[in-house]
């Protein structure tokens, strides 16, 4: 199963600025666990680089992700551009 999602990172803006990027990573992982109905989610380095691109404080407002679920139930997510 393969899907493309635009994940809003609005909730990560409401935390202290020194933990915004780590919170954004958690939000992406939780979003994919919920919508792809999986327990194991692997994020690609490109997603991590995009979230940390401007530092820990200035995260993007949303991120476009391509998620692929294999037969074992593992979701692998990459940046969609």
MIDOSE-1310 file (N, C-alpha, C; in nm, 2 decimals, decimal comma, always signed):
residues 81
xxxx	+0,08/-0,12/+0,00/+0,00/+0,00/+0,00/+0,09/+0,12/+0,00; +0,06/+0,22/-0,08/+0,14/+0,34/-0,10/+0,05/+0,46/-0,09; +0,08/+0,56/-0,01/+0,00/+0,68/+0,00/+0,09/+0,80/+0,02; +0,03/+0,92/-0,02/+0,10/+1,04/-0,01/+0,02/+1,13/+0,09
xxxx	+0,09/+1,18/+0,19/+0,02/+1,26/+0,29/+0,09/+1,40/+0,30; +0,01/+1,50/+0,33/+0,06/+1,63/+0,37/+0,03/+1,64/+0,52; +0,14/+1,64/+0,60/+0,13/+1,63/+0,75/+0,14/+1,77/+0,80; +0,04/+1,83/+0,87/+0,05/+1,96/+0,93/+0,14/+1,95/+1,06
xxxx	+0,23/+2,04/+1,08/+0,31/+2,05/+1,20/+0,28/+2,16/+1,29; +0,15/+2,20/+1,29/+0,11/+2,31/+1,37/+0,12/+2,29/+1,52; +0,10/+2,17/+1,56/+0,11/+2,14/+1,70/+0,25/+2,15/+1,76; +0,35/+2,14/+1,67/+0,49/+2,15/+1,71/+0,53/+2,29/+1,74
xxxx	+0,45/+2,39/+1,69/+0,48/+2,53/+1,71/+0,44/+2,57/+1,85; +0,35/+2,49/+1,92/+0,30/+2,53/+2,05/+0,39/+2,48/+2,17; +0,51/+2,43/+2,14/+0,60/+2,38/+2,24/+0,71/+2,48/+2,25; +0,79/+2,47/+2,36/+0,91/+2,56/+2,37/+1,00/+2,55/+2,25
xxxx	+1,06/+2,66/+2,21/+1,13/+2,66/+2,08/+1,25/+2,57/+2,08; +1,30/+2,53/+2,19/+1,42/+2,44/+2,20/+1,39/+2,30/+2,17; +1,26/+2,26/+2,16/+1,22/+2,12/+2,13/+1,13/+2,11/+2,02; +1,12/+2,21/+1,93/+1,03/+2,20/+1,82/+1,06/+2,09/+1,71
xxxx	+1,19/+2,08/+1,67/+1,22/+1,98/+1,57/+1,20/+1,84/+1,62; +1,25/+1,81/+1,74/+1,22/+1,67/+1,79/+1,07/+1,64/+1,80; +0,99/+1,74/+1,84/+0,85/+1,72/+1,85/+0,79/+1,70/+1,72; +0,84/+1,77/+1,61/+0,79/+1,75/+1,48/+0,82/+1,61/+1,43
xxxx	+0,93/+1,55/+1,46/+0,96/+1,42/+1,42/+0,86/+1,32/+1,49; +0,83/+1,34/+1,62/+0,73/+1,26/+1,69/+0,59/+1,27/+1,62; +0,56/+1,39/+1,58/+0,43/+1,41/+1,52/+0,41/+1,34/+1,39; +0,52/+1,34/+1,31/+0,52/+1,27/+1,18/+0,50/+1,12/+1,20
xxxx	+0,58/+1,07/+1,30/+0,58/+0,93/+1,33/+0,44/+0,89/+1,38; +0,38/+0,96/+1,47/+0,25/+0,93/+1,52/+0,14/+0,94/+1,42; +0,15/+1,04/+1,33/+0,05/+1,06/+1,22/+0,05/+0,94/+1,13; +0,17/+0,89/+1,09/+0,18/+0,77/+1,00/+0,13/+0,64/+1,08
xxxx	+0,16/+0,63/+1,20/+0,11/+0,52/+1,28/-0,04/+0,51/+1,28; -0,10/+0,63/+1,30/-0,25/+0,64/+1,30/-0,31/+0,61/+1,17; -0,26/+0,68/+1,06/-0,33/+0,67/+0,93/-0,29/+0,55/+0,85; -0,18/+0,49/+0,87/-0,14/+0,37/+0,80/-0,17/+0,24/+0,88
xxxx	-0,21/+0,26/+1,01/-0,25/+0,15/+1,10/-0,13/+0,05/+1,11; -0,02/+0,11/+1,16/+0,10/+0,03/+1,17/+0,17/+0,06/+1,31; +0,24/-0,03/+1,36/+0,31/-0,01/+1,48/+0,46/+0,03/+1,46; +0,52/-0,01/+1,35/+0,66/+0,02/+1,32/+0,67/+0,11/+1,20
xxxx	+0,72/+0,23/+1,22/+0,74/+0,33/+1,12/+0,89/+0,37/+1,11; +0,94/+0,37/+0,99/+1,08/+0,40/+0,96/+1,08/+0,53/+0,88; +1,14/+0,64/+0,93/+1,15/+0,76/+0,86/+1,29/+0,77/+0,79; +1,28/+0,82/+0,67/+1,40/+0,83/+0,58/+1,48/+0,96/+0,63
xxxx	+1,61/+0,96/+0,60/+1,70/+1,07/+0,64/+1,65/+1,20/+0,58; +1,59/+1,19/+0,46/+1,54/+1,32/+0,39/+1,43/+1,39/+0,47; +1,35/+1,31/+0,54/+1,25/+1,38/+0,63/+1,31/+1,45/+0,74; +1,41/+1,38/+0,81/+1,48/+1,44/+0,92/+1,56/+1,56/+0,88
xxxx	+1,62/+1,56/+0,76/+1,70/+1,67/+0,71/+1,60/+1,79/+0,68; +1,49/+1,76/+0,63/+1,39/+1,87/+0,60/+1,34/+1,94/+0,73; +1,31/+1,86/+0,83/+1,26/+1,91/+0,96/+1,37/+1,99/+1,03; +1,50/+1,95/+1,02/+1,61/+2,02/+1,09/+1,68/+2,12/+1,00
xxxx	+1,63/+2,14/+0,88/+1,70/+2,23/+0,78/+1,73/+2,37/+0,83; +1,64/+2,43/+0,90/+1,66/+2,56/+0,95/+1,68/+2,57/+1,10; +1,72/+2,46/+1,15/+1,75/+2,45/+1,29/+1,64/+2,39/+1,38; +1,66/+2,40/+1,51/+1,57/+2,33/+1,60/+1,44/+2,42/+1,62
xxxx	+1,45/+2,55/+1,60/+1,34/+2,64/+1,63/+1,25/+2,67/+1,51; +1,30/+2,67/+1,39/+1,22/+2,71/+1,28/+1,18/+2,59/+1,19; +1,08/+2,52/+1,23/+1,03/+2,40/+1,15/+0,94/+2,45/+1,04; +0,92/+2,37/+0,93/+0,83/+2,40/+0,83/+0,68/+2,38/+0,88
xxxx	+0,59/+2,46/+0,83/+0,45/+2,45/+0,87/+0,38/+2,31/+0,84; +0,43/+2,25/+0,73/+0,37/+2,12/+0,69/+0,48/+2,05/+0,61; +0,46/+1,92/+0,59/+0,56/+1,84/+0,52/+0,48/+1,73/+0,44; +0,53/+1,71/+0,31/+0,47/+1,62/+0,22/+0,55/+1,49/+0,22
xxxx	+0,48/+1,38/+0,26/+0,55/+1,25/+0,28/+0,48/+1,14/+0,20; +0,57/+1,05/+0,14/+0,52/+0,93/+0,07/+0,55/+0,81/+0,16; +0,44/+0,74/+0,20/+0,45/+0,63/+0,29/+0,41/+0,50/+0,21; +0,50/+0,40/+0,23/+0,48/+0,27/+0,17/+0,48/+0,16/+0,28
xxxx	+0,37/+0,09/+0,28/+0,35/-0,02/+0,38/+0,38/-0,16/+0,31; +0,47/-0,23/+0,37/+0,50/-0,36/+0,31/+0,42/-0,47/+0,38; +0,44/-0,60/+0,33/+0,36/-0,71/+0,38/+0,37/-0,74/+0,53; +0,49/-0,70/+0,59/+0,51/-0,72/+0,73/+0,44/-0,62/+0,82
xxxx	+0,39/-0,51/+0,76/+0,32/-0,41/+0,84/+0,42/-0,30/+0,87; +0,54/-0,29/+0,81/+0,64/-0,19/+0,84/+0,61/-0,08/+0,74; +0,61/+0,05/+0,79/+0,58/+0,16/+0,70/+0,72/+0,23/+0,68; +0,76/+0,26/+0,56/+0,88/+0,33/+0,53/+0,83/+0,46/+0,46
xxxx	+0,88/+0,57/+0,52/+0,83/+0,71/+0,48/+0,95/+0,78/+0,42; +0,93/+0,85/+0,30/+1,03/+0,93/+0,24/+0,97/+1,06/+0,21; +1,05/+1,16/+0,18/+1,01/+1,30/+0,15/+0,96/+1,30/+0,01; +0,84/+1,35/-0,02/+0,78/+1,36/-0,15/+0,79/+1,50/-0,20
x	+0,86/+1,52/-0,31/+0,88/+1,65/-0,37/+0,86/+1,65/-0,52
